């Protein structure tokens, strides 16, 4: 325990240092004036939240840039990129699509497109933008959207970053730049090839831009689906293209300055490093004194038979009946229902290894309280900090309302996983490595079952499949946190409560409202 406390204090000091450095970096970045407005996007989203970045005064006036984010993202994800355009003289409008970020309007692909058209029409009517002095930029779902808008809005230029597959408009957008990361999804790469073939060769002369016929397929090596919006090289190319599109080719493109973004990442790392010290305090207040080992490891052979069976069972059941259909989270209702149906038989089968052991009265309640408080504390801290410059991860009321039901649905699967993994041993040991491999295997089995259901048409839930990366990253972080809770409480119950709430918070904060 003394060694654990010393480690927590060292992590606390390092975390506070990183948090301080993050604040300093954010203050040193190029200042950009920002304010939020709510625009009438029509019946699809009567109050679309838009963050406006005013151009840096030292930069020559260029034009306007309207930015649309991807599926499951929000306007703050596009903020680091938007800042670079503001530094180049653009007035930037970052739009929260329906069901995303702080926009409570229900999401559908049709409502998303209708909202974008409504917002552009509203900005044009009010004189905020002039089409031939405006560039549209979108990433992923937003990239496909800005291509679709070519039939309705005659923008000076269009920049589609890893644009999602869409039904092509009747005409190609004027001065179209396609940013194609090397390691993107095959359907997106195929659409980019088709658009490139339709447009012909690269056209980037001054005359091409004046005639609204500019085109370039910018292939970005060693980049994934999302990384180009944070890449200095890709950002410089996008800013240069936008300046050329609005007739400001003589204006210099300023040096890319991502200090605000890097500061936000450093601060986030600092908050995470401070978590063990906070957890020590929660456990001490709850009077928890963890034993050396709560229960022995489960038979891996039985575990590896039980998890695929539960995944197949859940895929079949949820294909006909979705218990969380009223959750109103696009894809989150399927994910929660799937894990609930898979987790209940697993929890019943493996819980006897924990629940039948002798416990002092109130032990499980105290451990669950520690897990609950710790999960709410870390999610609130990360969400609050992220809302500064990273992503809108502090949920609005409609999202917070989803959290209790979603956490309850995830709890059986998280508890069964804790029972199957056994008590955490030393971090760097053969047993620790085997435990991590088993954890990743169990999560991978359930995700593979969801993928198979989608692939064979038994499910239309695309988001849990394409969100494999973010869900995997949060799962790893939640696993580390759950192990820390387990070590300090000696309880699988406390660890499971922490894991369920943290995963539910991420799904409620990120998956679109429907």
C-alpha positions in Angstrom: 0.0 0.0 0.0 2.9 2.4 0.8 4.4 1.7 -2.6 1.1 2.3 -4.3 0.7 5.6 -2.5 4.2 6.8 -3.5 3.5 5.9 -7.1 0.2 7.8 -7.0 1.9 10.9 -5.6 4.6 10.8 -8.3 1.9 10.5 -10.9 0.0 13.4 -9.3 3.0 15.7 -9.5 3.7 14.7 -13.1 0.0 15.1 -14.1 -0.1 18.6 -12.5 3.0 19.5 -14.5 1.5 18.3 -17.8 -1.7 20.1 -17.0 0.2 23.4 -16.4 2.2 23.0 -19.6 -1.1 22.4 -21.5 -2.6 25.6 -20.1 0.6 27.6 -21.1 0.7 26.2 -24.6 -3.0 27.1 -25.1 -2.3 30.7 -24.0 0.7 31.1 -26.4 -1.2 30.1 -29.5 -2.3 32.6 -32.1 -5.4 34.3 -30.6 -8.6 33.7 -32.4 -11.8 35.3 -31.3 -14.7 32.8 -31.0 -18.4 33.1 -30.2 -21.3 30.7 -30.4 -24.7 31.3 -32.1 -27.8 29.2 -32.8 -29.0 29.4 -36.4 -32.3 28.2 -37.9 -31.5 25.2 -40.0 -35.2 24.6 -40.9 -37.5 21.9 -39.6 -34.5 19.4 -39.4 -32.7 21.5 -36.8 -34.4 24.8 -35.8 -31.5 25.8 -33.5 -28.2 24.5 -35.1 -25.2 25.4 -32.8 -22.5 27.2 -34.8 -19.1 28.4 -33.4 -17.8 31.4 -35.4 -14.1 32.1 -35.5 -13.3 35.6 -36.5 -10.3 36.1 -38.8 -7.0 37.2 -37.2 -6.8 40.9 -37.6 -3.2 40.8 -38.9 -4.2 38.6 -41.8 -5.6 40.0 -45.1 -9.4 39.3 -45.4 -10.0 36.2 -47.5 -13.5 35.0 -47.3 -15.7 32.5 -45.4 -15.3 28.9 -44.5 -18.2 26.7 -43.4 -17.1 23.4 -41.8 -19.1 20.2 -41.3 -17.7 17.4 -39.1 -18.0 13.6 -39.4 -20.4 11.0 -38.0 -20.1 10.8 -34.2 -17.8 13.9 -34.1 -18.7 17.5 -33.4 -17.6 21.1 -34.2 -14.8 21.1 -31.6 -13.1 18.2 -33.3 -12.7 20.6 -36.3 -11.6 23.5 -34.1 -7.8 23.1 -34.5 -8.3 23.0 -38.3 -10.6 26.0 -38.2 -8.1 28.0 -36.3 -5.6 27.7 -39.1 -8.1 29.1 -41.6 -9.0 32.0 -39.3 -5.2 32.8 -39.1 -5.2 33.0 -42.9 -8.0 35.6 -42.9 -11.2 33.4 -43.2 -14.3 33.9 -41.1 -14.9 30.3 -40.0 -18.3 28.7 -39.2 -18.1 25.4 -37.3 -21.5 23.6 -37.4 -22.8 20.9 -35.0 -24.9 18.5 -37.1 -28.3 17.2 -35.8 -27.8 14.8 -32.9 -24.1 15.7 -32.5 -22.3 17.7 -29.9 -24.8 20.1 -28.3 -27.4 19.9 -31.1 -30.4 18.1 -29.6 -32.2 17.7 -32.9 -32.7 14.0 -33.9 -30.1 12.7 -36.3 -30.6 11.0 -39.6 -28.6 11.3 -42.8 -31.6 13.1 -44.4 -31.9 15.5 -41.5 -28.2 16.2 -41.6 -28.3 17.2 -45.3 -31.4 19.3 -44.8 -29.8 21.0 -41.8 -26.7 21.9 -43.8 -28.8 23.4 -46.6 -30.8 25.3 -44.1 -27.8 26.8 -42.3 -26.2 27.8 -45.5 -29.4 29.5 -46.7 -29.7 31.3 -43.4 -26.2 32.6 -43.5 -26.6 33.7 -47.1 -29.9 35.5 -46.5 -28.4 37.4 -43.5 -25.4 38.4 -45.5 -23.0 36.5 -43.3 -21.6 34.7 -46.3 -21.4 35.2 -50.1 -21.4 31.9 -52.0 -18.6 32.9 -54.4 -16.5 34.0 -51.5 -17.2 30.9 -49.4 -15.4 27.6 -49.2 -17.1 24.4 -47.8 -15.0 21.9 -45.9 -16.1 18.6 -44.5 -14.6 15.5 -43.0 -15.9 12.0 -43.4 -19.7 12.3 -43.3 -19.2 16.0 -43.7 -16.9 15.4 -46.6 -19.6 13.5 -48.5 -22.1 16.2 -47.5 -20.1 19.2 -49.0 -19.9 17.3 -52.3 -23.7 16.7 -52.2 -24.3 20.4 -51.6 -22.9 21.3 -55.1 -26.3 21.3 -56.6 -27.7 23.8 -54.1 -24.9 26.1 -53.0 -22.4 27.5 -55.6 -19.4 27.7 -53.3 -16.1 29.1 -54.5 -14.4 25.9 -53.4 -15.0 22.6 -51.8 -12.6 20.6 -49.6 -13.6 17.0 -48.8 -11.4 15.2 -46.3 -11.9 11.4 -46.4 -15.4 12.1 -47.7 -17.9 9.3 -47.0 -19.6 7.6 -50.0 -22.6 9.5 -51.2 -24.9 9.7 -54.2 -23.0 12.0 -56.5 -24.6 15.4 -57.4 -25.5 16.3 -60.9 -22.3 18.4 -61.2 -19.0 18.3 -59.5 -18.3 21.1 -56.9 -16.3 24.1 -58.1 -12.6 24.0 -57.3 -12.8 20.6 -55.6 -10.0 19.3 -53.4 -10.2 15.7 -52.3 -7.9 14.9 -49.4 -7.3 11.1 -49.5 -5.5 9.5 -46.5 -3.5 6.4 -47.5 -5.0 4.0 -44.9 -8.7 4.9 -45.3 -11.7 2.6 -45.6 -12.0 0.9 -49.1 -15.4 2.4 -50.0 -14.0 5.9 -49.4 -10.9 5.3 -51.5 -13.1 3.9 -54.3 -15.3 7.0 -54.3 -12.2 9.2 -54.5 -10.9 7.2 -57.4 -14.2 7.6 -59.2 -14.4 11.3 -58.6 -10.9 11.7 -59.8 -11.7 9.8 -63.0 -14.8 12.0 -63.5 -12.8 15.2 -63.0 -9.8 14.2 -65.1 -6.3 15.5 -64.4 -5.2 17.9 -61.7 -6.2 21.5 -62.5 -4.6 24.0 -60.2 -3.6 27.0 -62.3 -4.8 30.5 -61.5 -7.0 30.4 -64.6 -8.5 27.1 -63.5 -9.5 28.7 -60.2 -11.0 31.7 -61.9 -13.1 29.5 -64.1 -14.2 27.4 -61.1 -12.8 24.2 -62.6 -9.9 23.5 -60.2 -9.5 20.0 -59.1 -6.9 17.9 -57.1 -6.9 14.5 -55.6 -4.4 15.0 -52.7 -3.1 11.6 -51.5 -1.7 11.9 -48.0 0.7 9.0 -47.2 0.8 7.3 -43.9 -2.4 8.9 -42.7 -5.6 7.3 -41.4 -9.2 8.4 -41.7 -9.1 11.2 -39.2 -5.5 12.2 -39.0 -5.4 14.6 -42.0 -7.4 17.2 -40.1 -4.5 17.4 -37.6 -1.7 17.0 -40.1 0.4 20.2 -40.7 1.2 19.2 -44.3 -2.4 18.4 -45.2 -3.6 21.6 -43.4 -1.2 23.8 -45.4 -2.4 22.3 -48.6 -6.1 22.9 -47.6 -5.5 26.5 -46.6 -3.6 27.2 -49.8 -6.4 25.7 -51.9 -9.1 27.7 -50.1 -7.1 31.0 -50.6 -6.8 30.2 -54.3 -10.5 29.4 -54.6 -11.6 32.8 -53.3 -9.1 34.7 -55.4 -6.6 35.4 -52.7 -3.7 33.5 -54.2 -1.4 36.4 -53.4 -2.1 36.1 -49.7 0.5 34.1 -47.7 -0.7 30.9 -45.9 0.5 31.3 -42.3 2.6 28.7 -40.6 0.4 26.0 -39.1 0.2 26.5 -35.4 -1.2 23.5 -33.4 -0.1 24.6 -30.0 -3.7 24.9 -28.8 -4.4 21.3 -29.8 -1.1 20.0 -28.4 -1.8 21.9 -25.2 -5.2 20.3 -24.9 -3.7 16.8 -25.4 -1.0 17.5 -22.7 -3.7 18.7 -20.3 -5.8 15.6 -21.0 -2.7 13.4 -20.2 -2.1 15.3 -17.0 -5.7 14.8 -15.8 -5.4 11.0 -16.5 -2.2 10.8 -14.6 -3.7 12.6 -11.6 -6.5 10.0 -11.4 -4.8 7.4 -9.2 -4.2 9.9 -6.4 -7.9 10.9 -6.6 -8.8 7.2 -6.5 -6.7 6.7 -3.4 -8.7 9.4 -1.7 -12.0 7.9 -2.7 -11.0 4.5 -1.5 -9.7 5.9 1.8 -13.0 7.7 2.4 -14.9 4.5 1.8 -12.6 2.6 4.2 -11.6 0.0 1.7 -8.6 -2.2 2.5 -8.0 -4.5 -0.4 -6.9 -8.1 0.2 -4.0 -9.7 -1.6 -6.2 -11.7 -4.0 -10.0 -11.9 -4.2 -10.5 -15.0 -6.3 -8.5 -17.3 -8.5 -8.4 -17.2 -12.3 -11.2 -18.8 -14.3 -10.6 -21.7 -16.7 -9.6 -20.0 -19.9 -11.0 -22.8 -22.0 -14.5 -22.3 -20.6 -14.2 -18.5 -21.0 -13.2 -18.8 -24.6 -16.2 -21.1 -25.3 -18.7 -19.0 -23.3 -17.9 -15.6 -24.9 -18.5 -16.6 -28.6 -21.7 -18.4 -27.6 -22.9 -15.3 -25.8 -22.0 -13.1 -28.8 -23.8 -15.3 -31.3 -26.8 -15.5 -29.0 -26.9 -11.7 -28.6 -26.6 -11.1 -32.3 -29.6 -13.4 -33.0 -31.8 -12.0 -30.2 -31.1 -8.3 -30.9 -31.8 -8.9 -34.6 -35.4 -9.5 -33.6 -35.8 -7.6 -30.4 -33.8 -4.6 -29.1 -34.4 -4.0 -25.4 -32.9 -0.5 -25.5 -34.8 0.7 -28.6 -36.1 3.7 -26.6 -32.6 4.9 -25.7 -32.6 7.1 -28.8 -28.9 6.9 -29.5 -28.0 6.2 -33.2 -26.1 2.9 -33.0 -25.9 3.2 -29.2 -29.2 1.5 -28.7 -28.0 -1.6 -30.6 -24.6 -1.6 -28.8 -26.3 -1.4 -25.4 -28.9 -4.0 -26.2 -26.3 -6.4 -27.6 -24.0 -6.1 -24.5 -27.0 -6.5 -22.2 -28.2 -9.7 -23.9 -24.7 -11.1 -24.1 -23.8 -10.0 -20.6 -26.7 -11.4 -18.6 -26.0 -15.1 -19.2 -22.3 -14.6 -18.8 -22.8 -12.7 -15.5 -25.1 -15.5 -14.2 -22.6 -18.2 -15.2 -19.4 -16.6 -13.8 -20.7 -14.5 -10.8 -20.7 -17.4 -8.4 -16.9 -17.2 -8.3 -17.2 -13.8 -6.6 -20.7 -13.6 -5.0 -20.4 -16.9 -3.1 -17.2 -15.8 -1.3 -17.6 -14.5 2.2 -17.7 -10.7 2.5 -18.1 -8.2 5.3 -21.6 -6.5 5.3 -21.5 -3.4 3.1 -18.2 -4.4 1.3 -19.8 -4.7 -2.2 -21.7 -1.5 -1.6 -18.6 0.5 -0.5 -16.6 -0.8 -3.5 -19.4 0.0 -5.9 -19.6 3.5 -4.5 -15.9 4.0 -5.1 -16.3 2.8 -8.7 -19.3 5.1 -9.2 -17.6 8.2 -7.8 -14.3 7.5 -9.6 -16.1 7.0 -12.9 -18.2 10.1 -12.6 -15.1 12.1 -11.5 -12.8 11.1 -14.4 -15.6 11.4 -17.0 -16.5 14.9 -15.7 -12.9 16.0 -15.6 -12.1 14.6 -19.1 -15.4 15.9 -20.5 -14.9 19.4 -19.1 -11.4 19.7 -20.2 -12.1 18.3 -23.7 -14.9 20.9 -24.2 -12.2 23.6 -24.2 -10.4 22.6 -27.4 -10.8 18.9 -28.2 -14.3 17.7 -28.5 -17.7 18.2 -26.9 -17.5 15.4 -24.4 -19.4 17.1 -21.6 -22.9 15.8 -22.4 -25.9 18.0 -22.7 -29.0 17.1 -20.7 -30.5 14.7 -23.3 -27.3 12.7 -23.3 -26.9 12.6 -19.5 -30.4 11.2 -19.4 -29.2 8.2 -21.4 -26.4 7.4 -19.0 -28.2 5.5 -16.2 -30.0 3.1 -18.5 -26.9 2.5 -20.7 -24.7 1.9 -17.6 -27.1 -0.6 -16.2 -27.2 -2.4 -19.6 -23.4 -2.6 -19.7 -22.9 -3.7 -16.1 -23.6 -7.4 -16.5 -21.1 -7.8 -19.3 -18.5 -5.7 -17.4 -19.1 -7.8 -14.3 -18.8 -11.1 -16.1 -15.5 -9.9 -17.7 -14.1 -9.0 -14.2 -15.0 -12.5 -13.0 -13.4 -14.1 -16.0 -10.2 -12.1 -15.8 -9.6 -12.6 -12.1 -7.9 -10.3 -9.7 -5.2 -8.1 -11.3 -1.7 -9.1 -10.5 1.6 -7.2 -11.1 1.4 -4.9 -14.1 4.6 -6.2 -15.7 4.5 -10.0 -15.3 3.7 -13.0 -17.4 0.3 -13.3 -15.6 -0.4 -9.6 -16.3 0.4 -10.0 -20.0 -1.8 -13.1 -20.3 -4.6 -11.2 -18.5 -4.3 -8.3 -21.0 -4.4 -10.7 -23.9 -7.5 -12.4 -22.6 -9.2 -9.0 -22.0 -8.5 -7.9 -25.6 -9.6 -11.3 -26.9 -12.9 -11.1 -25.0 -13.7 -7.6 -26.2 -12.6 -8.6 -29.7 -15.0 -11.7 -29.7 -18.0 -9.5 -28.9 -17.1 -6.9 -31.4 -16.6 -9.6 -34.1 -20.1 -10.9 -33.4 -21.5 -7.4 -34.0 -19.4 -7.1 -37.2 -20.7 -10.5 -38.4 -24.3 -9.5 -37.7 -23.8 -6.3 -39.7 -22.0 -8.1 -42.5 -24.7 -10.7 -42.9 -27.5 -8.2 -42.8 -28.8 -9.1 -39.3 -28.1 -5.6 -38.1 -28.1 -2.1 -39.6 -26.0 -0.7 -36.7 -23.0 0.7 -38.6 -21.6 3.0 -35.9 -20.5 0.3 -33.4 -18.6 -1.3 -36.3 -16.8 1.8 -37.7 -16.2 3.1 -34.2 -14.0 0.1 -33.4 -10.9 2.3 -33.0 -12.4 4.9 -30.5 -14.3 2.1 -28.6 -11.1 0.1 -28.4 -9.1 3.0 -27.2 -11.6 3.9 -24.5 -11.9 0.2 -23.6 -8.1 0.1 -22.9 -8.3 3.2 -20.8 -11.3 1.9 -18.9 -9.5 -1.4 -18.3 -6.5 0.4 -16.7 -8.9 2.4 -14.5 -10.9 -0.6 -13.6 -7.8 -2.4 -12.5 -6.8 0.6 -10.4 -10.2 0.4 -8.7 -9.9 -3.3 -8.2 -6.5 -3.0 -6.6 -7.7 -0.3 -4.2 -11.0 -1.9 -3.3 -10.3 -5.6 -3.7 -13.6 -5.9 -5.4 -14.7 -7.0 -8.9 -18.0 -5.2 -8.2 -16.3 -1.8 -7.8 -14.2 -2.4 -11.0 -17.2 -3.5 -13.0 -19.3 -0.4 -11.9 -16.4 1.9 -12.9 -16.0 0.2 -16.3 -19.7 0.2 -17.1 -20.2 3.9 -16.2 -17.1 5.0 -18.1 -18.1 3.1 -21.3 -21.7 4.3 -21.0 -20.5 7.9 -20.6 -18.4 7.7 -23.8 -21.3 6.1 -25.8 -23.7 8.7 -24.5 -21.4 11.6 -25.2 -20.3 10.5 -28.7 -23.1 8.5 -30.4 -25.6 10.8 -32.2 -29.0 11.5 -30.6 -31.7 9.9 -32.7 
